[in-house]
Amino acid sequence: MSDEVAYSHAERAARTALALDPKLADAWLDQAFVAWWWHGDAAAAFKDFDTALQLDPRSAKALHWYATALYAHGDYQKALTTIGRARELDPNNRAIVADEAWLHFGSGERTTGLTALERLVQVDRSFESPHFYLAHAYLVMGRDADFLREARIAAELREQAEAIDVLRLAEQRFLAGGRQGMLEQLATSEAESYARGTGSAVVVAEYRALANDRDGMLKWLTTAENTHDHNLPTLRGYPEFAAYRSDPEFVKIVQRLP
C-alpha cells in the first residue's frame, strides 16, 4: 500500500488503542512515529515519545524510534546517546545496530559508521538495512560503483522491481558519463516518480545537491515546502546536504522546519 494509506491506517489504529487503554505505551509510540515521519509535527511527536518512555522506560523499541526521530530533527548527540541505550537493552537487535551505525555516519562520525555498516553486511548479507545505509554512505562519499552495488542489493532484498530498473538506468549513465550522468539519471527518475505521485521532491533535491546543482536543489526544496512533502521535516538528517549547511538560502529553509 502507499505511504498515505499505511500511515492513515496506523494513525487510526493508535488512536483506537489509546481510547481503549490510555496507558498503552506502544500506542503512544505508534502515534509519535506517525506524527513525526508523516505529519512532520515535532511538538506532538516528541511529546508522545516522552509519554511512551514514561510508561515503559526500558523499551528498546521506543528508545530506538525516538533516537532516529531525534537524529532526523538534527539533535545528533542526544540521538546517539538514546540509540546507545536501546542497543544496551537489546544488543542482538539488528535494526538497532544498523541504525546506530547510520546515525554515527550521518552525525559526522563517518569512519565509525562506515566501518560498522561494512562489518554488518559481512556478517549477514541477507539483512537489507545495512546495504541500504551503505548505499547512501557510498553515494555521499563519491564511491559510485559501490553505491550502485549496495543499492541494487537493497532493492533486490526489498523486492522493489521499479527501484532495480531505476538503478539499471543509473548504472548505464554512470558507465557512459561518470558520476554526473548517474546523478542526472537518478534525479530524472525521481522527478518522474514525483510527477506520478509516488516520488519525493526532497529526494530529487538530494541528487541535485550531490551534483553541485545549487539552483536545482533549492528549486526542488521549495517545491517540497509548497507541497508539504513529508520528507522535508527530516532535512537536517540528510548528509547529502552537508555541503550546503551554511548556505544562506538552505539555512532559511531549515529554519522554517518544525
Accessible surface in RSA format (square Angstrom, percent):
REM  Atomic radii and reference values for relative SASA: ProtOr
REM  Chains: A
REM  Algorithm: Lee & Richards
REM  Probe-radius: 1.40
REM  Slices: 20
REM RES _ NUM      All-atoms   Total-Side   Main-Chain    Non-polar    All polar
REM                ABS   REL    ABS   REL    ABS   REL    ABS   REL    ABS   REL
RES MET A   1   171.91  89.0  84.65  56.0  87.25 207.7 101.35  86.2  70.55  93.5
RES SER A   2    64.67  54.6  46.98  62.7  17.68  40.7  53.84 114.6  10.83  15.2
RES ASP A   3    78.05  54.7  72.58  72.2   5.48  12.9  10.25  24.1  67.80  67.6
RES GLU A   4   112.45  64.6 111.34  84.2   1.11   2.7  24.68  47.7  87.77  71.7
RES VAL A   5    65.98  43.4  62.97  57.0   3.01   7.3  65.92  57.3   0.06   0.2
RES ALA A   6    38.97  35.8  33.67  52.0   5.30  12.1  35.22  49.6   3.76  10.0
RES TYR A   7    39.31  18.4  37.97  21.6   1.33   3.5  19.12  14.4  20.19  24.9
RES SER A   8    37.13  31.4  34.06  45.5   3.07   7.1  16.62  35.4  20.51  28.7
RES HIS A   9    89.97  49.2  84.89  59.0   5.08  13.0  59.15  61.0  30.82  35.9
RES ALA A  10    41.11  37.8  31.77  49.0   9.34  21.3  39.63  55.8   1.48   3.9
RES GLU A  11    29.21  16.8  29.19  22.1   0.02   0.0   1.89   3.7  27.32  22.3
RES ARG A  12   131.84  55.4 129.33  65.9   2.51   6.0  71.33  97.5  60.51  36.7
RES ALA A  13    62.71  57.7  49.58  76.5  13.13  29.9  58.00  81.7   4.71  12.5
RES ALA A  14     3.54   3.3   0.10   0.2   3.44   7.8   2.98   4.2   0.56   1.5
RES ARG A  15   144.35  60.6 137.36  70.0   6.99  16.7  44.15  60.3 100.20  60.7
RES THR A  16    81.88  58.2  76.76  77.8   5.12  12.2  56.15  75.4  25.73  38.9
RES ALA A  17    25.53  23.5  20.91  32.3   4.63  10.5  24.91  35.1   0.62   1.7
RES LEU A  18    20.75  11.6  15.90  11.4   4.85  12.2  16.30  11.4   4.45  12.0
RES ALA A  19    87.98  80.9  47.35  73.1  40.64  92.4  60.01  84.5  27.98  74.1
RES LEU A  20   149.72  83.4 117.52  84.1  32.20  80.9 119.99  84.3  29.73  80.0
RES ASP A  21    61.87  43.3  60.34  60.1   1.53   3.6  20.39  48.0  41.47  41.4
RES PRO A  22    86.12  62.8  80.15  73.1   5.97  21.7  80.15  66.2   5.97  37.1
RES LYS A  23   158.46  77.3 144.56  88.7  13.90  33.1  87.03  78.3  71.42  76.1
RES LEU A  24    74.91  41.7  73.67  52.7   1.23   3.1  74.91  52.6   0.00   0.0
RES ALA A  25    17.43  16.0  13.96  21.5   3.47   7.9  14.21  20.0   3.22   8.5
RES ASP A  26    66.52  46.6  64.92  64.6   1.60   3.8  18.09  42.6  48.43  48.3
RES ALA A  27     3.47   3.2   0.65   1.0   2.82   6.4   3.20   4.5   0.28   0.7
RES TRP A  28    55.55  22.3  55.55  26.9   0.00   0.0  55.13  29.4   0.42   0.7
RES LEU A  29     1.95   1.1   1.95   1.4   0.00   0.0   1.95   1.4   0.00   0.0
RES ASP A  30    51.38  36.0  50.04  49.8   1.34   3.2   9.45  22.2  41.92  41.8
RES GLN A  31    36.74  20.5  36.05  26.3   0.69   1.7  12.59  26.8  24.15  18.3
RES ALA A  32     0.00   0.0   0.00   0.0   0.00   0.0   0.00   0.0   0.00   0.0
RES PHE A  33    63.39  31.7  63.39  39.3   0.00   0.0  63.39  38.4   0.00   0.0
RES VAL A  34     3.28   2.2   3.28   3.0   0.00   0.0   3.28   2.8   0.00   0.0
RES ALA A  35     9.78   9.0   8.96  13.8   0.82   1.9   9.55  13.5   0.23   0.6
RES TRP A  36     0.13   0.1   0.00   0.0   0.13   0.3   0.00   0.0   0.13   0.2
RES TRP A  37    58.18  23.3  56.19  27.2   1.99   4.7  55.55  29.6   2.63   4.3
RES TRP A  38    55.90  22.4  48.06  23.3   7.84  18.4  30.66  16.4  25.24  40.9
RES HIS A  39    99.21  54.2  67.31  46.8  31.90  81.6  53.16  54.8  46.05  53.6
RES GLY A  40     3.72   4.6   0.00   N/A   3.72   4.6   0.12   0.3   3.60   8.1
RES ASP A  41    61.95  43.4  57.00  56.7   4.95  11.7  15.46  36.4  46.49  46.4
RES ALA A  42     9.85   9.1   9.09  14.0   0.76   1.7   9.19  12.9   0.66   1.7
RES ALA A  43    83.80  77.0  62.75  96.8  21.05  47.9  75.33 106.1   8.47  22.4
RES ALA A  44    37.39  34.4  30.72  47.4   6.67  15.2  36.82  51.8   0.58   1.5
RES ALA A  45     0.00   0.0   0.00   0.0   0.00   0.0   0.00   0.0   0.00   0.0
RES PHE A  46    32.76  16.4  32.62  20.2   0.14   0.4  32.76  19.9   0.00   0.0
RES LYS A  47   148.25  72.3 141.38  86.7   6.87  16.4  88.60  79.8  59.65  63.5
RES ASP A  48    12.08   8.5  12.08  12.0   0.00   0.0   0.00   0.0  12.08  12.1
RES PHE A  49     0.68   0.3   0.54   0.3   0.14   0.4   0.54   0.3   0.14   0.4
RES ASP A  50    62.72  43.9  60.62  60.3   2.10   5.0  16.37  38.5  46.34  46.2
RES THR A  51    32.51  23.1  32.44  32.9   0.07   0.2  17.00  22.8  15.52  23.5
RES ALA A  52     0.85   0.8   0.62   1.0   0.24   0.5   0.62   0.9   0.24   0.6
RES LEU A  53    23.94  13.3  22.05  15.8   1.89   4.8  22.36  15.7   1.59   4.3
RES GLN A  54   141.82  79.3 111.00  81.1  30.83  73.4  46.36  98.7  95.46  72.4
RES LEU A  55    71.50  39.8  40.09  28.7  31.41  79.0  43.19  30.3  28.31  76.2
RES ASP A  56    57.99  40.6  56.71  56.4   1.28   3.0   8.99  21.2  49.00  48.9
RES PRO A  57    80.52  58.7  75.55  68.9   4.97  18.1  76.17  62.9   4.35  27.0
RES ARG A  58   176.14  74.0 161.73  82.4  14.41  34.3  65.58  89.6 110.56  67.0
RES SER A  59    16.93  14.3  10.03  13.4   6.90  15.9  10.52  22.4   6.41   9.0
RES ALA A  60    15.78  14.5  11.45  17.7   4.33   9.9  11.45  16.1   4.33  11.5
RES LYS A  61    85.83  41.9  79.55  48.8   6.28  14.9  52.49  47.2  33.34  35.5
RES ALA A  62     2.35   2.2   2.28   3.5   0.08   0.2   2.28   3.2   0.08   0.2
RES LEU A  63     0.75   0.4   0.75   0.5   0.00   0.0   0.75   0.5   0.00   0.0
RES HIS A  64    16.72   9.1  16.72  11.6   0.00   0.0   9.93  10.2   6.79   7.9
RES TRP A  65    59.91  24.0  59.91  29.0   0.00   0.0  45.00  24.0  14.91  24.2
RES TYR A  66    16.58   7.7  16.58   9.4   0.00   0.0   9.77   7.3   6.81   8.4
RES ALA A  67     0.00   0.0   0.00   0.0   0.00   0.0   0.00   0.0   0.00   0.0
RES THR A  68    22.93  16.3  22.36  22.7   0.57   1.4  17.15  23.0   5.78   8.7
RES ALA A  69     0.00   0.0   0.00   0.0   0.00   0.0   0.00   0.0   0.00   0.0
RES LEU A  70     8.90   5.0   8.90   6.4   0.00   0.0   8.90   6.3   0.00   0.0
RES TYR A  71    12.19   5.7  12.19   6.9   0.00   0.0  11.85   8.9   0.34   0.4
RES ALA A  72     3.79   3.5   3.79   5.9   0.00   0.0   3.79   5.3   0.00   0.0
RES HIS A  73    51.88  28.4  46.73  32.5   5.14  13.2  35.59  36.7  16.28  18.9
RES GLY A  74    28.28  34.9   0.00   N/A  28.28  34.9   6.78  18.6  21.50  48.1
RES ASP A  75    59.60  41.8  52.72  52.5   6.89  16.3  17.18  40.4  42.42  42.3
RES TYR A  76    55.47  25.9  52.55  29.9   2.92   7.6  48.27  36.3   7.21   8.9
RES GLN A  77   124.93  69.9 121.24  88.6   3.69   8.8  63.39 134.9  61.54  46.7
RES LYS A  78    98.27  47.9  92.73  56.9   5.54  13.2  55.18  49.7  43.09  45.9
RES ALA A  79     0.04   0.0   0.04   0.1   0.00   0.0   0.04   0.1   0.00   0.0
RES LEU A  80    18.60  10.4  12.27   8.8   6.32  15.9  12.51   8.8   6.09  16.4
RES THR A  81    77.49  55.1  66.79  67.7  10.70  25.5  60.28  81.0  17.21  26.0
RES THR A  82     4.91   3.5   4.84   4.9   0.08   0.2   0.14   0.2   4.77   7.2
RES ILE A  83     0.04   0.0   0.04   0.0   0.00   0.0   0.04   0.0   0.00   0.0
RES GLY A  84    11.73  14.5   0.00   N/A  11.73  14.5  11.68  32.1   0.05   0.1
RES ARG A  85   113.56  47.7 112.72  57.5   0.84   2.0  35.89  49.1  77.67  47.1
RES ALA A  86     0.00   0.0   0.00   0.0   0.00   0.0   0.00   0.0   0.00   0.0
RES ARG A  87    87.71  36.8  87.60  44.7   0.11   0.3  15.21  20.8  72.50  43.9
RES GLU A  88   130.90  75.2 103.22  78.1  27.68  65.9  38.35  74.2  92.56  75.6
RES LEU A  89    56.78  31.6  26.10  18.7  30.68  77.1  28.59  20.1  28.19  75.9
RES ASP A  90    49.18  34.5  47.81  47.6   1.37   3.2   8.52  20.0  40.67  40.6
RES PRO A  91    82.18  59.9  69.30  63.2  12.88  46.8  69.30  57.2  12.88  80.1
RES ASN A  92   135.43  93.4 111.55 107.8  23.88  57.5  35.71  85.9  99.72  96.4
RES ASN A  93    48.72  33.6  40.57  39.2   8.15  19.6   9.53  22.9  39.19  37.9
RES ARG A  94   119.07  50.0 113.06  57.6   6.01  14.3  47.81  65.3  71.26  43.2
RES ALA A  95    41.97  38.6  40.18  62.0   1.79   4.1  40.36  56.8   1.61   4.3
RES ILE A  96     0.71   0.4   0.71   0.5   0.00   0.0   0.71   0.5   0.00   0.0
RES VAL A  97    38.45  25.3  37.29  33.8   1.16   2.8  37.29  32.4   1.16   3.1
RES ALA A  98     0.00   0.0   0.00   0.0   0.00   0.0   0.00   0.0   0.00   0.0
RES ASP A  99    16.82  11.8  16.82  16.7   0.00   0.0   0.06   0.1  16.76  16.7
RES GLU A 100    19.74  11.3  19.74  14.9   0.00   0.0   4.41   8.5  15.33  12.5
RES ALA A 101     2.42   2.2   0.24   0.4   2.18   5.0   2.18   3.1   0.24   0.6
RES TRP A 102    24.89  10.0  24.89  12.0   0.00   0.0  13.86   7.4  11.03  17.9
RES LEU A 103     3.02   1.7   3.02   2.2   0.00   0.0   3.02   2.1   0.00   0.0
RES HIS A 104    38.01  20.8  38.01  26.4   0.00   0.0  25.84  26.6  12.17  14.2
RES PHE A 105     0.95   0.5   0.02   0.0   0.93   2.4   0.02   0.0   0.93   2.7
RES GLY A 106     7.44   9.2   0.00   N/A   7.44   9.2   0.00   0.0   7.44  16.7
RES SER A 107    27.25  23.0   2.82   3.8  24.43  56.3   3.91   8.3  23.34  32.7
RES GLY A 108    55.51  68.5   0.00   N/A  55.51  68.5  29.97  82.2  25.55  57.2
RES GLU A 109    74.87  43.0  66.41  50.2   8.47  20.2  38.23  74.0  36.64  29.9
RES ARG A 110    88.64  37.2  85.87  43.8   2.77   6.6  35.08  47.9  53.57  32.5
RES THR A 111   109.06  77.6 102.44 103.9   6.62  15.8  70.08  94.1  38.99  58.9
RES THR A 112    72.59  51.6  64.00  64.9   8.58  20.5  39.51  53.1  33.08  50.0
RES GLY A 113     0.00   0.0   0.00   N/A   0.00   0.0   0.00   0.0   0.00   0.0
RES LEU A 114    20.88  11.6  20.88  14.9   0.00   0.0  20.88  14.7   0.00   0.0
RES THR A 115    70.98  50.5  68.86  69.8   2.12   5.1  52.42  70.4  18.56  28.1
RES ALA A 116    16.96  15.6  16.69  25.8   0.27   0.6  16.76  23.6   0.20   0.5
RES LEU A 117     0.00   0.0   0.00   0.0   0.00   0.0   0.00   0.0   0.00   0.0
RES GLU A 118    49.51  28.4  49.51  37.5   0.00   0.0  15.90  30.8  33.61  27.4
RES ARG A 119   133.32  56.0 131.23  66.9   2.09   5.0  55.56  75.9  77.76  47.1
RES LEU A 120    31.02  17.3  29.10  20.8   1.92   4.8  29.10  20.4   1.92   5.2
RES VAL A 121     9.12   6.0   9.12   8.3   0.00   0.0   9.12   7.9   0.00   0.0
RES GLN A 122   140.52  78.6 110.56  80.8  29.95  71.3  38.70  82.4 101.81  77.2
RES VAL A 123   117.93  77.6  84.83  76.8  33.10  79.8  91.38  79.4  26.56  72.0
RES ASP A 124    38.15  26.7  34.45  34.3   3.70   8.7  18.58  43.7  19.57  19.5
RES ARG A 125   128.68  54.0 118.78  60.6   9.90  23.6  64.18  87.7  64.49  39.1
RES SER A 126    81.41  68.8  61.22  81.7  20.19  46.5  45.63  97.2  35.78  50.1
RES PHE A 127    31.36  15.7  29.76  18.4   1.60   4.2  31.36  19.0   0.00   0.0
RES GLU A 128    35.58  20.4  33.98  25.7   1.60   3.8  13.64  26.4  21.94  17.9
RES SER A 129    19.33  16.3  18.38  24.5   0.94   2.2  10.44  22.2   8.89  12.4
RES PRO A 130     0.31   0.2   0.31   0.3   0.00   0.0   0.31   0.3   0.00   0.0
RES HIS A 131     0.00   0.0   0.00   0.0   0.00   0.0   0.00   0.0   0.00   0.0
RES PHE A 132    67.78  33.9  67.43  41.8   0.35   0.9  67.78  41.1   0.00   0.0
RES TYR A 133    35.42  16.5  35.42  20.2   0.00   0.0  10.30   7.7  25.12  31.0
RES LEU A 134     1.46   0.8   1.46   1.0   0.00   0.0   1.46   1.0   0.00   0.0
RES ALA A 135     3.77   3.5   3.77   5.8   0.00   0.0   3.77   5.3   0.00   0.0
RES HIS A 136    47.30  25.8  46.93  32.6   0.37   0.9  34.69  35.8  12.60  14.7
RES ALA A 137     0.00   0.0   0.00   0.0   0.00   0.0   0.00   0.0   0.00   0.0
RES TYR A 138     6.30   2.9   6.30   3.6   0.00   0.0   0.00   0.0   6.30   7.8
RES LEU A 139     4.38   2.4   4.38   3.1   0.00   0.0   4.38   3.1   0.00   0.0
RES VAL A 140    23.02  15.1   5.59   5.1  17.43  42.0   5.59   4.9  17.43  47.3
RES MET A 141    75.08  38.9  41.07  27.2  34.02  81.0  48.15  40.9  26.93  35.7
RES GLY A 142    36.45  44.9   0.00   N/A  36.45  44.9  13.28  36.5  23.16  51.9
RES ARG A 143    91.80  38.5  84.24  42.9   7.56  18.0  41.75  57.1  50.04  30.3
RES ASP A 144    11.00   7.7   7.33   7.3   3.67   8.7   1.46   3.4   9.54   9.5
RES ALA A 145    64.42  59.2  55.28  85.3   9.15  20.8  56.92  80.2   7.50  19.9
RES ASP A 146    31.88  22.3  31.38  31.2   0.50   1.2   1.23   2.9  30.65  30.6
RES PHE A 147    12.22   6.1  12.22   7.6   0.00   0.0  12.22   7.4   0.00   0.0
RES LEU A 148    12.94   7.2  10.05   7.2   2.89   7.3  10.29   7.2   2.65   7.1
RES ARG A 149   107.61  45.2  99.08  50.5   8.53  20.3  64.54  88.2  43.07  26.1
RES GLU A 150     3.93   2.3   3.93   3.0   0.00   0.0   0.00   0.0   3.93   3.2
RES ALA A 151    13.92  12.8   9.44  14.6   4.48  10.2  11.43  16.1   2.49   6.6
RES ARG A 152    79.92  33.6  79.92  40.7   0.00   0.0  31.78  43.4  48.14  29.2
RES ILE A 153    34.43  19.6  34.38  25.6   0.04   0.1  34.40  24.8   0.03   0.1
RES ALA A 154     3.75   3.4   3.75   5.8   0.00   0.0   3.75   5.3   0.00   0.0
RES ALA A 155     4.23   3.9   2.89   4.5   1.34   3.0   3.78   5.3   0.45   1.2
RES GLU A 156    81.98  47.1  68.07  51.5  13.91  33.1  27.71  53.6  54.27  44.3
RES LEU A 157    71.92  40.1  43.17  30.9  28.76  72.3  46.42  32.6  25.50  68.6
RES ARG A 158   104.35  43.8  76.46  39.0  27.88  66.4  29.72  40.6  74.63  45.2
RES GLU A 159   154.81  88.9 124.84  94.4  29.97  71.4  44.80  86.6 110.02  89.8
RES GLN A 160    74.44  41.6  68.59  50.1   5.85  13.9  24.57  52.3  49.88  37.8
RES ALA A 161    72.21  66.4  65.10 100.5   7.11  16.2  67.82  95.5   4.39  11.6
RES GLU A 162    97.86  56.2  90.86  68.7   7.00  16.7  50.63  97.9  47.23  38.6
RES ALA A 163    33.80  31.1  26.88  41.5   6.93  15.8  32.40  45.6   1.41   3.7
RES ILE A 164    27.93  15.9  27.93  20.8   0.00   0.0  27.93  20.1   0.00   0.0
RES ASP A 165    70.18  49.2  69.22  68.9   0.96   2.3  22.21  52.3  47.97  47.8
RES VAL A 166    35.89  23.6  35.79  32.4   0.10   0.3  35.84  31.1   0.05   0.1
RES LEU A 167    17.36   9.7  16.12  11.5   1.24   3.1  16.45  11.6   0.91   2.5
RES ARG A 168   101.49  42.6 101.07  51.5   0.41   1.0  44.21  60.4  57.27  34.7
RES LEU A 169    83.22  46.3  82.71  59.2   0.51   1.3  82.71  58.1   0.51   1.4
RES ALA A 170     0.00   0.0   0.00   0.0   0.00   0.0   0.00   0.0   0.00   0.0
RES GLU A 171    74.28  42.6  74.28  56.2   0.00   0.0   8.12  15.7  66.16  54.0
RES GLN A 172   100.01  55.9  93.18  68.1   6.84  16.3  38.36  81.7  61.65  46.8
RES ARG A 173    95.75  40.2  95.47  48.7   0.29   0.7  32.30  44.1  63.45  38.5
RES PHE A 174    49.06  24.5  44.43  27.5   4.63  12.0  44.43  26.9   4.63  13.3
RES LEU A 175   138.35  77.1 103.19  73.8  35.16  88.4 106.54  74.8  31.81  85.6
RES ALA A 176    93.44  85.9  49.10  75.8  44.33 100.8  58.99  83.1  34.44  91.2
RES GLY A 177    45.97  56.7   0.00   N/A  45.97  56.7  28.74  78.9  17.24  38.6
RES GLY A 178    29.42  36.3   0.00   N/A  29.42  36.3  25.42  69.8   4.00   8.9
RES ARG A 179    65.47  27.5  58.88  30.0   6.59  15.7  42.09  57.5  23.38  14.2
RES GLN A 180    91.22  51.0  88.76  64.9   2.46   5.9  51.34 109.3  39.89  30.3
RES GLY A 181     7.57   9.3   0.00   N/A   7.57   9.3   6.42  17.6   1.15   2.6
RES MET A 182     0.00   0.0   0.00   0.0   0.00   0.0   0.00   0.0   0.00   0.0
RES LEU A 183     1.32   0.7   0.50   0.4   0.82   2.1   0.73   0.5   0.59   1.6
RES GLU A 184    55.65  32.0  55.11  41.7   0.54   1.3  21.65  41.9  34.00  27.8
RES GLN A 185    24.81  13.9  24.80  18.1   0.01   0.0   0.01   0.0  24.80  18.8
RES LEU A 186     5.18   2.9   3.97   2.8   1.21   3.0   3.97   2.8   1.21   3.3
RES ALA A 187     0.89   0.8   0.47   0.7   0.41   0.9   0.60   0.8   0.29   0.8
RES THR A 188    57.86  41.1  54.44  55.2   3.41   8.1  38.93  52.3  18.92  28.6
RES SER A 189     8.01   6.8   5.33   7.1   2.68   6.2   4.37   9.3   3.64   5.1
RES GLU A 190    35.66  20.5  34.17  25.9   1.49   3.5   1.94   3.8  33.72  27.5
RES ALA A 191    24.90  22.9  21.34  32.9   3.56   8.1  21.69  30.5   3.21   8.5
RES GLU A 192    92.59  53.2  88.10  66.7   4.49  10.7  33.70  65.2  58.89  48.1
RES SER A 193    12.52  10.6  12.52  16.7   0.00   0.0   4.88  10.4   7.64  10.7
RES TYR A 194    60.29  28.1  52.85  30.1   7.44  19.4  44.22  33.2  16.07  19.8
RES ALA A 195    87.97  80.9  48.17  74.3  39.80  90.5  56.52  79.6  31.45  83.3
RES ARG A 196   147.11  61.8 112.39  57.3  34.72  82.7  73.72 100.7  73.39  44.5
RES GLY A 197    67.74  83.5   0.00   N/A  67.74  83.5  34.31  94.1  33.43  74.9
RES THR A 198   107.54  76.5  69.51  70.5  38.03  90.6  74.86 100.5  32.68  49.4
RES GLY A 199    22.16  27.3   0.00   N/A  22.16  27.3   3.10   8.5  19.06  42.7
RES SER A 200     9.74   8.2   9.25  12.3   0.49   1.1   9.69  20.6   0.05   0.1
RES ALA A 201     0.00   0.0   0.00   0.0   0.00   0.0   0.00   0.0   0.00   0.0
RES VAL A 202     0.00   0.0   0.00   0.0   0.00   0.0   0.00   0.0   0.00   0.0
RES VAL A 203    33.97  22.4  33.97  30.7   0.00   0.0  33.97  29.5   0.00   0.0
RES VAL A 204     0.16   0.1   0.16   0.1   0.00   0.0   0.16   0.1   0.00   0.0
RES ALA A 205     0.00   0.0   0.00   0.0   0.00   0.0   0.00   0.0   0.00   0.0
RES GLU A 206     6.89   4.0   6.89   5.2   0.00   0.0   0.19   0.4   6.69   5.5
RES TYR A 207    33.32  15.6  32.68  18.6   0.64   1.7   3.69   2.8  29.63  36.5
RES ARG A 208    43.15  18.1  43.10  22.0   0.05   0.1   1.65   2.3  41.50  25.2
RES ALA A 209     3.54   3.3   0.00   0.0   3.54   8.1   0.00   0.0   3.54   9.4
RES LEU A 210    24.30  13.5  12.86   9.2  11.44  28.8  16.06  11.3   8.24  22.2
RES ALA A 211     7.68   7.1   1.36   2.1   6.32  14.4   1.64   2.3   6.04  16.0
RES ASN A 212   125.59  86.6 100.87  97.5  24.72  59.5  26.39  63.5  99.20  95.9
RES ASP A 213    47.16  33.0  41.50  41.3   5.66  13.4  18.11  42.6  29.05  29.0
RES ARG A 214    91.50  38.4  88.31  45.0   3.19   7.6  42.66  58.3  48.83  29.6
RES ASP A 215   106.06  74.3  98.26  97.8   7.80  18.5  35.04  82.5  71.02  70.8
RES GLY A 216    10.84  13.4   0.00   N/A  10.84  13.4  10.32  28.3   0.52   1.2
RES MET A 217     0.00   0.0   0.00   0.0   0.00   0.0   0.00   0.0   0.00   0.0
RES LEU A 218    24.81  13.8  24.55  17.6   0.26   0.6  24.81  17.4   0.00   0.0
RES LYS A 219   131.39  64.1 121.19  74.4  10.19  24.3  80.77  72.7  50.62  53.9
RES TRP A 220    34.96  14.0  34.96  16.9   0.00   0.0  28.63  15.3   6.33  10.3
RES LEU A 221     0.00   0.0   0.00   0.0   0.00   0.0   0.00   0.0   0.00   0.0
RES THR A 222    62.02  44.1  62.02  62.9   0.00   0.0  43.55  58.5  18.47  27.9
RES THR A 223    33.25  23.6  31.20  31.6   2.04   4.9  15.51  20.8  17.74  26.8
RES ALA A 224     0.00   0.0   0.00   0.0   0.00   0.0   0.00   0.0   0.00   0.0
RES GLU A 225    40.32  23.1  28.62  21.7  11.69  27.8  15.13  29.3  25.19  20.6
RES ASN A 226   108.74  75.0  81.31  78.6  27.43  66.1  27.01  65.0  81.73  79.0
RES THR A 227    71.78  51.1  46.22  46.9  25.56  60.9  51.05  68.6  20.73  31.3
RES HIS A 228   158.47  86.6 135.05  93.9  23.41  59.9  96.80  99.8  61.67  71.8
RES ASP A 229    18.17  12.7   7.26   7.2  10.90  25.8  11.42  26.9   6.75   6.7
RES HIS A 230    49.46  27.0  42.69  29.7   6.77  17.3  27.76  28.6  21.70  25.2
RES ASN A 231    33.67  23.2  33.22  32.1   0.44   1.1   0.75   1.8  32.92  31.8
RES LEU A 232    13.43   7.5  13.43   9.6   0.00   0.0  13.43   9.4   0.00   0.0
RES PRO A 233    14.86  10.8  14.86  13.5   0.00   0.0  14.86  12.3   0.00   0.0
RES THR A 234     9.53   6.8   8.83   9.0   0.70   1.7   5.75   7.7   3.78   5.7
RES LEU A 235     0.06   0.0   0.00   0.0   0.06   0.1   0.00   0.0   0.06   0.2
RES ARG A 236    47.64  20.0  44.43  22.6   3.21   7.6  20.15  27.5  27.49  16.7
RES GLY A 237     7.52   9.3   0.00   N/A   7.52   9.3   3.12   8.6   4.40   9.9
RES TYR A 238    35.92  16.8  35.17  20.0   0.75   2.0  24.46  18.4  11.46  14.1
RES PRO A 239     6.71   4.9   3.91   3.6   2.81  10.2   4.68   3.9   2.03  12.6
RES GLU A 240     6.49   3.7   1.11   0.8   5.37  12.8   0.25   0.5   6.23   5.1
RES PHE A 241     0.00   0.0   0.00   0.0   0.00   0.0   0.00   0.0   0.00   0.0
RES ALA A 242    44.12  40.6  30.14  46.5  13.98  31.8  30.36  42.8  13.76  36.5
RES ALA A 243    93.94  86.4  52.43  80.9  41.51  94.4  65.49  92.2  28.45  75.4
RES TYR A 244    23.01  10.7  22.80  13.0   0.21   0.6  17.56  13.2   5.46   6.7
RES ARG A 245    89.92  37.8  74.15  37.8  15.77  37.5  52.58  71.9  37.34  22.6
RES SER A 246   100.79  85.2  78.61 104.9  22.18  51.1  49.22 104.8  51.56  72.2
RES ASP A 247    22.27  15.6  15.95  15.9   6.32  14.9   9.62  22.7  12.65  12.6
RES PRO A 248    92.57  67.5  84.78  77.3   7.80  28.3  91.51  75.6   1.06   6.6
RES GLU A 249    70.57  40.5  69.69  52.7   0.88   2.1  20.03  38.7  50.54  41.3
RES PHE A 250     2.43   1.2   2.43   1.5   0.00   0.0   2.43   1.5   0.00   0.0
RES VAL A 251    45.66  30.0  45.15  40.9   0.51   1.2  45.66  39.7   0.00   0.0
RES LYS A 252   102.85  50.2 101.23  62.1   1.63   3.9  59.48  53.5  43.37  46.2
RES ILE A 253     6.40   3.6   6.40   4.8   0.00   0.0   6.40   4.6   0.00   0.0
RES VAL A 254    31.53  20.7  31.34  28.4   0.18   0.4  31.34  27.2   0.18   0.5
RES GLN A 255   133.21  74.5 100.51  73.5  32.70  77.8  39.58  84.3  93.63  71.0
RES ARG A 256   144.57  60.7 110.93  56.5  33.63  80.1  69.08  94.4  75.48  45.7
RES LEU A 257    18.31  10.2   4.18   3.0  14.14  35.5   4.73   3.3  13.59  36.6
RES PRO A 258    69.68  50.8  39.64  36.1  30.04 109.2  69.49  57.4   0.19   1.2
END  Absolute sums over single chains surface
CHAIN  1 A    12532.7      10531.0       2001.7       6924.3       5608.4
END  Absolute sums over all chains
TOTAL         12532.7      10531.0       2001.7       6924.3       5608.4
